[in-house]
């Protein structure tokens, strides 16, 4: 039974969330809170497995509450965000404070399309409950200390770096914080272009890219149609669209377009991976990081057939071990690395 705490200043929204969660036999709502301070008190008292939390609340907002909870009694927190630029900025701040994931706060969906709401909400809660962040963080640190000497000694891949023309990273749940960890380690002089596909709404990706650009030495921007790939630049695939890499003379450029309506993810890792396989063949390093589902596995298989190199994030450092697990189970991973080691190894390329 997944013990869940629901936090929101709106009685209507708390009731709707509780109703949705209670329809799943694997989830039990054990408490509610109407502001950040109550959330902290309830989290410490009830020790829930997962918390759902609003961002904008009186007395203490969700961002401050997340930071305090993660310091005092770490637990996976699912934020609810508005679909606005301000909502995107606040959500990214909550993720930086330690929240694991977010969903859009859409009253219309919760009121009139409950089946969709139940599916999305319960799926996220169960995925986050599968591994508490405190456990993952502890395991990551142990894994990093144990494997660092071995990784330094076994650097055969670095000698192949000159054969790589592009790095591409796919991520979903837990990805914003994980990507920040990796990209902060890359120098401004990094010799490869990097394409990032992070499952994220359209109004979020520009704010995400802008925020990363202020935190990292390497240049980071939201990808635009016609962008020519340049070394030392990270291109974040825009939400709500699909990002394709196309040949452009001796180089490559980006096309931003639509995909068939049956494609679940916008952006979709598989779609971008497939386009890269056709443009770069083996001169690619693809990295699949934390996230739900298996997006990226089919595309990684196509890249592998072309001779590309595939890395997967290890289970211990993932918020949700879904996408990387699919890569590992399909025997596509050339390396399985902890989060701290991905950026370090990438930055060691010459």
C-alpha positions as CSV (number, residue, x, y, z in Angstrom):
1,X,0.0,0.0,0.0
2,X,1.4,3.4,-1.1
3,X,0.7,5.9,1.7
4,X,0.1,9.3,0.2
5,X,-0.1,12.8,1.6
6,X,-2.2,15.4,-0.4
7,X,-1.2,19.0,0.0
8,X,-3.2,21.9,-1.6
9,X,-4.8,25.1,-0.3
10,X,-7.9,24.3,-2.4
11,X,-10.4,22.1,-0.7
12,X,-11.9,21.2,-4.2
13,X,-8.5,20.1,-5.5
14,X,-7.6,18.1,-2.4
15,X,-10.9,16.3,-2.6
16,X,-10.5,15.6,-6.3
17,X,-6.9,14.3,-5.9
18,X,-8.0,12.1,-2.9
19,X,-10.9,10.7,-4.9
20,X,-8.6,9.8,-7.9
21,X,-6.0,8.2,-5.7
22,X,-8.5,6.3,-3.6
23,X,-9.8,4.5,-6.7
24,X,-6.5,2.7,-7.1
25,X,-6.3,-0.2,-4.6
26,X,-2.6,0.2,-4.3
27,X,-2.8,3.7,-3.0
28,X,-4.1,5.0,0.3
29,X,-4.4,8.7,1.2
30,X,-3.3,9.0,4.8
31,X,-3.6,12.7,5.3
32,X,-4.1,16.2,3.9
33,X,-2.6,19.6,4.4
34,X,-3.6,23.1,3.2
35,X,-0.3,24.9,3.3
36,X,3.4,24.4,3.3
37,X,3.9,24.4,7.1
38,X,1.1,21.8,7.5
39,X,2.8,19.7,4.8
40,X,6.0,19.7,6.7
41,X,4.3,18.8,10.0
42,X,2.2,16.0,8.4
43,X,5.2,14.6,6.5
44,X,7.2,14.3,9.7
45,X,4.3,12.8,11.6
46,X,2.9,10.4,9.0
47,X,6.0,9.4,7.1
48,X,4.2,9.1,3.7
49,X,5.6,7.2,0.8
50,X,4.7,10.0,-1.7
51,X,3.5,13.6,-1.3
52,X,1.4,15.5,-3.9
53,X,1.8,19.2,-3.5
54,X,0.6,22.5,-5.0
55,X,3.1,25.2,-5.6
56,X,1.1,28.4,-4.7
57,X,-0.2,28.2,-1.2
58,X,-0.7,30.7,1.7
59,X,1.6,31.0,4.7
60,X,4.3,28.8,3.1
61,X,4.5,28.0,-0.6
62,X,5.3,24.5,-2.1
63,X,8.9,25.4,-3.0
64,X,9.8,26.2,0.6
65,X,7.9,23.2,1.9
66,X,9.7,20.9,-0.5
67,X,13.1,22.2,0.5
68,X,12.3,21.7,4.2
69,X,10.8,18.2,3.8
70,X,13.8,17.1,1.7
71,X,16.1,18.3,4.5
72,X,14.1,16.8,7.4
73,X,12.4,13.7,6.1
74,X,13.2,13.0,2.4
75,X,10.2,11.6,0.4
76,X,9.3,11.7,-3.3
77,X,7.2,14.8,-4.0
78,X,4.9,15.2,-7.0
79,X,4.2,18.9,-7.8
80,X,1.1,20.3,-9.4
81,X,1.9,23.2,-11.8
82,X,0.0,25.7,-13.9
83,X,0.6,25.8,-17.6
84,X,2.1,29.3,-17.7
85,X,5.6,30.7,-17.9
86,X,5.4,31.7,-14.3
87,X,4.2,28.2,-13.4
88,X,7.1,26.7,-15.3
89,X,9.7,28.8,-13.5
90,X,8.1,27.9,-10.1
91,X,8.0,24.2,-11.0
92,X,11.6,24.2,-12.0
93,X,12.5,25.9,-8.7
94,X,10.5,23.1,-6.9
95,X,12.4,20.4,-8.8
96,X,15.7,22.2,-7.9
97,X,14.6,22.1,-4.2
98,X,14.1,18.4,-4.4
99,X,10.7,17.5,-5.9
100,X,10.8,14.4,-8.0
101,X,8.3,15.2,-10.8
102,X,5.3,17.3,-11.7
103,X,1.8,17.2,-13.3
104,X,-0.2,20.0,-14.8
105,X,-2.9,21.3,-12.6
106,X,-5.9,21.2,-14.8
107,X,-9.2,21.5,-13.0
108,X,-11.2,20.8,-16.2
109,X,-9.5,17.4,-16.6
110,X,-10.0,16.5,-13.0
111,X,-13.7,17.5,-13.2
112,X,-14.8,16.0,-16.5
113,X,-12.2,13.5,-17.7
114,X,-11.5,11.6,-14.5
115,X,-10.3,8.5,-16.2
116,X,-7.4,10.4,-17.7
117,X,-6.7,12.1,-14.4
118,X,-6.7,8.9,-12.5
119,X,-4.4,7.1,-15.0
120,X,-1.8,9.9,-15.1
121,X,-1.9,10.7,-11.4
122,X,-1.8,7.1,-10.1
123,X,0.9,6.1,-12.6
124,X,3.1,8.9,-11.4
125,X,2.5,8.2,-7.7
126,X,3.2,4.5,-8.0
127,X,6.4,5.1,-10.1
128,X,7.7,7.6,-7.5
129,X,6.9,5.2,-4.6
130,X,8.9,2.4,-6.2
131,X,12.0,4.1,-4.9
132,X,12.2,6.9,-2.3
133,X,14.7,9.6,-3.2
134,X,16.6,9.3,0.1
135,X,17.4,5.7,-0.7
136,X,18.4,6.5,-4.2
137,X,20.7,9.3,-3.1
138,X,22.4,7.2,-0.5
139,X,23.0,4.4,-3.0
140,X,24.3,6.8,-5.6
141,X,26.9,8.1,-3.2
142,X,28.0,4.6,-2.2
143,X,28.1,3.4,-5.9
144,X,30.1,6.5,-6.9
145,X,32.8,5.9,-4.2
146,X,33.0,2.2,-5.0
147,X,33.3,2.6,-8.8
148,X,35.2,5.8,-9.2
149,X,38.7,4.2,-9.2
150,X,37.5,1.5,-11.7
151,X,36.0,4.1,-14.0
152,X,39.2,6.2,-14.0
153,X,41.3,3.1,-14.8
154,X,39.0,1.8,-17.5
155,X,38.9,4.7,-20.0
156,X,39.0,2.9,-23.3
157,X,36.0,4.8,-24.5
158,X,37.7,8.2,-24.1
159,X,40.2,7.1,-26.8
160,X,37.2,6.7,-29.2
161,X,35.9,10.2,-28.4
162,X,37.4,11.6,-31.6
163,X,35.1,9.3,-33.6
164,X,32.0,10.8,-32.0
165,X,30.2,13.8,-33.7
166,X,27.2,14.2,-31.4
167,X,25.9,13.4,-27.9
168,X,22.2,13.0,-27.4
169,X,20.5,12.6,-24.0
170,X,16.9,11.3,-23.4
171,X,15.2,11.7,-20.0
172,X,11.8,11.9,-18.3
173,X,10.8,11.7,-14.6
174,X,13.7,13.0,-12.5
175,X,15.3,14.3,-15.7
176,X,15.5,18.1,-14.9
177,X,17.7,17.7,-11.9
178,X,19.7,14.8,-13.4
179,X,20.4,16.8,-16.6
180,X,21.5,19.8,-14.5
181,X,24.0,17.5,-12.7
182,X,25.4,16.2,-16.0
183,X,25.5,19.5,-17.9
184,X,27.1,21.5,-15.1
185,X,30.2,19.2,-15.5
186,X,30.7,20.1,-19.2
187,X,33.2,22.9,-19.9
188,X,32.4,25.8,-22.3
189,X,35.0,24.4,-24.7
190,X,33.2,21.0,-24.9
191,X,33.9,19.7,-28.4
192,X,30.5,18.1,-29.2
193,X,27.0,19.4,-29.9
194,X,24.5,17.9,-27.4
195,X,20.8,17.4,-28.1
196,X,18.6,16.9,-25.0
197,X,15.1,15.3,-25.2
198,X,13.3,15.8,-21.9
199,X,9.6,15.0,-21.6
200,X,8.2,18.4,-20.8
201,X,5.2,20.7,-21.8
202,X,5.7,23.4,-24.4
203,X,5.6,26.2,-22.0
204,X,8.3,24.6,-19.8
205,X,11.2,23.9,-22.1
206,X,12.4,27.4,-22.8
207,X,12.4,28.3,-19.1
208,X,14.2,25.0,-18.5
209,X,16.9,25.8,-21.1
210,X,17.3,29.4,-20.0
211,X,17.7,28.3,-16.4
212,X,20.3,25.7,-17.3
213,X,22.2,28.3,-19.4
214,X,22.6,30.5,-16.3
215,X,23.9,27.6,-14.3
216,X,26.3,25.9,-16.7
217,X,29.5,26.8,-18.5
218,X,28.4,25.3,-21.7
219,X,25.9,27.2,-23.9
220,X,22.3,25.9,-23.6
221,X,19.3,26.9,-25.6
222,X,15.8,25.7,-26.6
223,X,16.1,24.1,-30.0
224,X,14.7,26.0,-32.9
225,X,13.8,25.0,-36.5
226,X,16.9,25.4,-38.7
227,X,19.5,25.4,-35.9
228,X,22.8,24.3,-37.2
229,X,24.5,22.0,-34.7
230,X,27.6,23.6,-33.2
231,X,30.2,22.2,-30.8
232,X,29.8,23.4,-27.2
233,X,26.1,24.0,-27.5
234,X,23.3,22.1,-25.9
235,X,19.9,22.1,-27.7
236,X,16.9,21.3,-25.6
237,X,14.0,19.8,-27.7
238,X,10.9,22.1,-27.4
239,X,7.9,20.6,-25.7
240,X,4.7,19.9,-27.7
241,X,6.8,19.2,-30.9
242,X,9.2,16.6,-32.3
243,X,12.9,17.3,-32.9
244,X,14.6,15.8,-35.9
245,X,18.3,15.9,-36.8
246,X,18.9,16.2,-40.6
247,X,22.1,16.2,-42.7
248,X,23.1,19.7,-43.8
249,X,26.1,19.4,-46.2
250,X,29.0,18.4,-44.1
251,X,27.1,19.1,-40.9
252,X,23.6,18.7,-39.5
253,X,20.7,20.9,-38.5
254,X,17.5,20.6,-36.5
255,X,13.9,20.4,-37.8
256,X,11.1,21.0,-35.4
257,X,7.8,19.6,-36.5
258,X,4.8,17.5,-35.7
259,X,4.4,13.8,-35.3
260,X,1.5,11.4,-35.8
261,X,-1.1,12.0,-33.1
262,X,-0.7,8.5,-31.8
263,X,2.8,9.3,-30.5
264,X,2.5,9.7,-26.7
265,X,5.5,11.9,-26.0
266,X,6.1,15.3,-27.4
267,X,9.1,15.5,-27.6
268,X,9.8,11.8,-28.1
269,X,13.2,10.3,-27.5
270,X,12.6,7.5,-30.1
271,X,11.8,9.9,-32.8
272,X,14.9,12.0,-32.3
273,X,17.1,8.9,-31.9
274,X,15.8,7.5,-35.2
275,X,16.5,10.7,-37.1
276,X,20.0,10.9,-35.6
277,X,20.8,7.3,-36.6
278,X,20.0,8.2,-40.2
279,X,22.3,11.3,-40.1
280,X,25.3,10.3,-38.0
281,X,25.4,6.5,-38.1
282,X,28.0,5.3,-35.6
283,X,29.4,8.8,-34.7
284,X,26.9,9.1,-31.8
285,X,26.9,8.8,-28.1
286,X,23.3,8.3,-26.8
287,X,22.6,8.5,-23.1
288,X,19.3,7.3,-21.6
289,X,18.6,8.6,-18.2
290,X,15.9,8.5,-15.4
291,X,12.3,8.2,-16.5
292,X,9.1,6.2,-16.7
293,X,8.3,3.9,-19.5
294,X,10.6,2.8,-22.3
295,X,10.8,5.8,-24.7
296,X,14.3,5.7,-26.3
297,X,14.7,1.9,-26.4
298,X,13.5,1.4,-30.0
299,X,15.6,4.4,-31.1
300,X,18.6,3.2,-29.2
301,X,18.3,-0.2,-30.9
302,X,18.3,1.6,-34.3
303,X,21.3,3.6,-33.3
304,X,23.1,0.5,-32.0
305,X,22.6,-1.2,-35.4
306,X,24.4,1.8,-37.0
307,X,27.3,1.4,-34.6
308,X,26.5,4.1,-32.0
309,X,27.6,3.9,-28.4
310,X,24.9,3.8,-25.8
311,X,25.1,4.7,-22.1
312,X,22.4,4.0,-19.5
313,X,22.0,5.6,-16.1
314,X,22.2,3.0,-13.3
315,X,19.2,2.0,-11.1
316,X,20.6,3.3,-7.9
317,X,20.8,6.9,-9.1
318,X,17.5,7.0,-11.1
319,X,14.3,8.6,-9.6
320,X,12.4,6.1,-11.8
321,X,14.3,3.2,-13.4
322,X,12.1,2.8,-16.5
323,X,13.8,4.1,-19.6
324,X,17.3,3.1,-18.7
325,X,16.1,-0.3,-17.5
326,X,14.5,-0.9,-21.0
327,X,18.0,-0.2,-22.5
328,X,19.8,-2.6,-20.1
329,X,17.2,-5.4,-20.5
330,X,17.5,-5.1,-24.3
331,X,21.3,-5.5,-24.0
332,X,21.9,-2.2,-25.7
333,X,24.1,-0.4,-23.0
334,X,27.8,-0.2,-23.6
335,X,28.1,1.4,-20.2
336,X,25.8,1.6,-17.1
337,X,26.8,4.6,-15.1
338,X,25.8,6.4,-11.9
339,X,24.5,10.0,-12.3
340,X,27.7,11.5,-10.9
341,X,29.8,9.5,-13.4
342,X,27.9,10.4,-16.5
343,X,28.9,14.1,-16.6
344,X,32.4,13.4,-15.4
345,X,33.0,10.8,-18.1
346,X,31.4,13.0,-20.7
347,X,33.5,16.0,-19.7
348,X,36.7,13.9,-19.9
349,X,36.3,13.6,-23.7
350,X,39.2,15.2,-25.6
